[in-house]
Amino acid sequence: MLEKLSIILSVFFCFLISNPVFASDTRVTELRTGSFQTNLLQGISKTFNMENAAADACFKKAIDLEPDNPTGYALEAMLHLFAYEMCYALDQRQKEKEAILYYSEEALARGEKRIAQHPKDSHAYLAMALAKIAKVSWAIKEKKYLVIAHETSNIWNYLEAARSNDPNNYDVDFLMGWLHYHIDHFQGMTGLLSSWLIAEGNRQKGLQEIKTAAQKGYLLRDIAQSEMISVYLNYEKQPSKALLILQDLKNKFPNNYNFYFALGMTMAELHRFAEAEAIAAQIEKNITSQTPPFVPQLQPRYDQLMGRIHFQRGEYGRAESFFQKVIQDKSFYNNRTRARSLVYLGMIHDLRRERKYAEDYYRLALKTEGAEGSAQTDAREYLKTPYRVTGK
C-alpha cells in the first residue's frame, strides 16, 4: 500500500513526526539545548541527511527525557522502517523488522495512556497514527493481509481526532493528503482494504492537502515538499514543478543521495542533458570511491539513471543496454529499480511497434515483488494503451 520507492517516497516515512508541546505555527527559536523537542528536531535533520546512527541517538535521548511520550517511539519506528527499506542484507532486515514492531507497540501503548489522561491531545493521536502506519507499511511489504486489516482500522480515526483537536496542525494535512492521493494507486487486496478501512482515494483533494502541508506545515513541511517532488515527477509528470522544490532540498540535505538521483532524473525529463550527465558522473564517482553514504549496491540506480537520460534523448539502443544491466541484478533491494527499468524496456518496444515484447516487460514489472507504486501504475496503463512519445 505505502510506496517506498519512488525515490523520494521511500525516504520520507521515517521522518514523519509530531511535536507533543508546540502548536503547528510555533517556532523553535526558544528551544533549550538538549530538550525533548530539540532532540526530535535534530533527529529529523539527521535522518533526512541519511545520518541514521546520529538520528537514532537523538530519538533515544528524547525517549529518555520523556519516556511516557509516544512521539519518540513513533519516530524510532519510522526510522527503522526506513532502514528496513534501504538495507542490503536479509539478516539486518530482520533486525529492522523487529525494531519496527517493538517501537510501534511502545508508541501505541503510551499513546493510549496519554489519550486516557488528555483526550484532546492532538499530537498523541498523530503519533499513534504514525505507529500504525509503520506496522502497516511493513505488513504490506510482506503481504500480511490480516495484519493490514487489523492495523489500518484506527489510522483515519486517529488523524481525524488530531485535526479536530488542533485545526491549525497542518502536519495532519500531509498524512491525510498522502493517503487520499495514493489510495487510488493501490491495487487488488491492498487497495480493497485501504479504501474500506482507511478512506476513499481522492487524488485532487490529496494533492491539495499535501500542498497545504508543504506551505503551512511546521515539522512536516520539508517532508511534504519532498513528497511533492515524488508526486510531480512520478505521477503528475510535471518535472518543472518538481525541480523548484528539489534544488532547495538537495542543498539543505547534501548527504542524501536520493536527491541526487531525483535531480538527475528531473534534468533528463526536462532535456537538460548536460546537467543530468554531470549529476550522473558525480554519482558514479561517489559510488566508485564509496563516499559515504554511497555504496556499490547503488550501481543499478546509476545504470537506470543513465538509461533514462539516453531514453529522453531518443537514443533507445543505448538506453536499452543500461536497463538490461539493471534487470540482471535480482537482489531484493533492487526490486523497485528493476520494475521501473522493465517498464522502460516495454516503452522502448512499444516505440519500435513490437507490442508483444512490450506487454511481456509490463507484465514482468507487475509481477515484481515489493515494487508497488508509480512503475506498476505506468505498467498497467501501458498494457491498456501502448506507450507513445507525446505529440507523435
N, C-alpha and C positions, 0 to 999 in steps of 0.2 A: 504494500500500500504506500508506505512512505518512501519516496525516491531518494536514495543517497547517491545517485551518480550523475545526474547531471554533475558536472564538475563542481559547481558551486554548491549544489544542493547537498551532496554528501558531506560538506564541511559544516553547514550552518546548524544542524541539530544539536551538536554538542555545545553550542554557545547559547542555547535558549536559557533565559534567566528571568526570575522575578526578584525584585528587591523588597524585603519584608518591612521596611521602615518608610522609605521615601515614596511619595506620590510620583506619577509619571512625569510631571513637569518640574520636579525638584532638581537642582543642580548639585554637583558633588564638591563644590569648592571648599566646603567646611568639613569634609570627612577627615576624621582623625587617622593618622598613620597607624596601621596595624589593626584597625577596627574591622568588624564583621563585614560591613559594606565595602570597605577598601579592598579587603581580600577577595571578595566576589568580583569586583570590578577589575582587579589585577588578573584574576583567573580568566576572565573573559578575554582580556587583551592577550594574555599568554597563549590561550587556546587558539584564538584567531590567527596568531602568528606562528602556530604549529610548534609551540614550546610546551608539549604535553606534560612533561615531568614537573616543570615550574607551575603550570596551571593546577595540576593535582595537588601540589604543596599548598597553593593559595586556598583552594577549596577545603582542604583538610584543616587549615588554620581557621577558616570560617566556621567549620563544624565544631572545632574545639572551643571556639568562643561562644557559640550558641548551639549547643547540641540538641536542643528541642525544636529548632527551626527547620522546617522541611526543605528550604531552598538550597542549602548547601548540599544536601544529599541528592536532590533532583539534578543539580549541576554535575555532581560526580557521576550519576547515571548517564547523563548526556555525554560527558567526556569519554566514558568507557564505551559508549555506543559509537562514537567517532573512531576510537581506537580499534574497535571490533570491525568497523567498515574498512579501515585503512591498513590493518596489519597483514603481514605476508607469510605468517606461519600458523598452521592449524592449532598447534598446542597453545600458542599465545591467544588465538581467537577464543579458545575455550575459556581461558582465564578472564578475558574481557567479558564474555557472556556471563560468567558467574558474578562479576563485579556489577554488571548492568542490573541483574536481578536482585542482588543484595541491596544496592543503593536505592533502587526503585521502591523496594518494600520498606526500607527505612524512611524514605520520604513520605510514602503514603501513611505509614503508621503515625509519624509525627504530625503530618497534616491533619489527620482525623482528630488527634488530641487537641491540636490548636483550634480547629473549627469548633469543637465542642465547647471550648472556653471563649472563643471570639468568633461567633458565627458570621460576622461581616468582614472577616479578614480576606480581602481580595487576593493578596499575594500568596496566602496559603493555598487557596483554590488553584491559582495558576501553577504553583509548584507541584501540586498533586496531578494536574493535567500533564505537566512535563514528565513526571514519573511514569504515568500511564503510557504516554507516547513512546518513551524509551523501551518499555516492555513490548508494546505492540510492534514497534519497528523491528526489534529482534525476532519476534514471533513470525512476522511476515517473511523475513529472510529465510526462516527455517520451516515455513508453511505449517505453523502450529495454529490451525484454524480455531480450535477450541479455546486456545489462549487469546487469540484475537477477539473472538466473540465475548469472552469474559472481561477482558481488559478495556475494550472500547466502550463499554456500557455507560460509563460516567464521564468520559472526556468532555463531551459537549456540555453536560450539566455543570461541570467544574468551570468551564470557560464562561458560560452564561452567568454563573454566580460571581466570578471575578469581575466581569464587566458591570453587572448591576450594582455591585458594591463599590465600584470606582469607575464611573463612566469616562473619566479622563485618563485612564490607564490604556494608552494607545498600543502598548505592547500586546495586549489581548487581541487587538485587531490583526496583528501579524499572524498569530496562531489560527484564529478563525478564518482569516483570508487564505492562509496556506491550505487549510482543509477544504474550504469552499472551492478553491481553484483546482486542486489536484484530485479530488474525489472523482471528478469527471473522467480522469485518466485511468482509474483503477478498473481492472477487468476481472471477469469470472467471479469466483467465490469471494475474493478480496473486495471487489467492487460492490458486490451484493451486501456483504457485511458492513462495509463502510457507509453506504447510503442508508442502510437500515438502522445501524446502531449509533452513527455519529451525526451526520447531516446530509442533506441532499447537495450534490455538486452544483455550483453556480460560478462559472469561470469569470463572468463580468463582475459580479459582486466581490468575488475573491480577489481579483486583481485590484479593485478599488481599495479594499481593506488593506492589502499589502502596501499599496502606495501611501495610504494614510499613516501606517506604521513607519514607513521609510521617511516620511516627512515630519511626523509629530512624535514618534516613539521616543522613549528615553533610553532604557538599557538595551532594547532590541532594535534600535534604529539602524545600526550597521548591519545587523543580521537581515533585517527587512530589505535593506539596499542590496545585500548580497543575493537574496532571493530574486529581486527584480532583475538582476543580471541573468540568472538562470531562466526566468520566465521570458525575457525579451530575446535571449539568444537561442533557447532550445524549443520554445513553444510558440511565441508570438512572431518569431522570425523577423525581429526588428533590431539588428545588431547595432545600429547607430545609437539607439536608446540605451543599450547595454553598455556601450563604450563610455558614455557620460558618467556612469556610476563606477565602472570598473577601474578606470585610471586612478580615481581617488582612493579606492580601497587597496589597490596594489601598492600605492605609495605609503599608505598608512600601515600596511602589514606586509613589509617587503620579504618576510621569510616564508610566506605562504605560497607554495609552488602552484596551487590550484589557480591562483590569479594569473600566473604566467601563462599557463595553458589556455585559460579563458581569453586572455588578451590576444594571444596568438591566433586563436580561432576567430575572434571578433574581427581582427585586422584582415584575415583571409576572406571572411564573409563580405567585408567592405571593399575588397580588391585592393587593399593597401599592402601589396605583396612584399615590398622591400622591408617594411616594418614587421610583417609577420615572420619573414625569414630570419630577421635579426633576433627576434624573440626566440624562435626555434633554435637558432645557433647557440644562444645563451643557455637554453635548457639543456641542449646536448652537452655543452661544455661542463655544466654543473653535474649532470649525470655521470659523465666520464670521470670527473675528478671526485665524485661523491661528496660534493659540497653540501653539508647539512642544510636542510633535511632531504636533499636529493639522493636517491638510491637507484641502483641498477634496475630494480623492478619497475621503474617508471619508463623504461625504454619503449614498451608498447604504446604508451600515451604520446611519446615523442613521435613514433612512427605514424600514429594516427593523425597527429597534427600536420606532419609533412604531407600525408595523403590528402588531407583536406585543403591544404594550400594548393597542391597540384590540381586537385579536382576543381577548385574555383577558377583556376587558370585555364581550364579546359584541357589539361594535359592528362587525359584519363588513363593512358598506359602507365605513366609514372605513378599516378595516384594508386592505381590498382596494385602495383608492386609493393607499396607501403602497406596498404590494407591487408594484403596477403600475409605480410610479415606479422601483423597484429594477430590475425586469427590463428596463426600457428601456435601461439602461446596459450595453452589451455589452463593456466593457473587460475585458481578460484578467484583471486583478487583482480583478475583481468576480465571478468565477465562483462562488465558494462562497456569497457573499451572494445572488447571483441564484438559485442552486439551492435554497437554503433558502426564499426568497420564492416560488418556483414550487411548492414543497411546500405552503406555507401557502395559496396560491391554490387548490390542489387540495383542501385540507382545507375551505376555505370552500364550494366547490362540493359537496363531499360533505355538508356540513351542510344545504345547500339541496336535497339529493336530486337533484343534477344530475351523475349519475355519469359520463357520457361526458366532460363538461368536466373533471371531477376527474382522470380517468385520463389525459387529454391533458396536463395540467400535471405529473402524476407522471412521465410518460414524458419530458417535456422536461427535468425535473430529472435523470433518469438519463442523459440524453444530454449533459449539460453537462460539458465537458472540464475536468479539474482540480478537480472538486468532490467527489471521493470522500470519504466519511465519513458523519457522522450524518444529513445531509439525504437522501442517497441510500439509506441504510439505512431511513429512515422512508418514503421514496417506494416502495421495494419492498414494505414492509409494507402500506401503504395501497392499493397495487394489488391485493393479495390480499384485504384486508378493508377496506371503506370506513371512513374516519375518523368517529368519533362522540365527542361530549363525554362524558367519564367519568360514568357514572351515568344516562345518558339512552339 
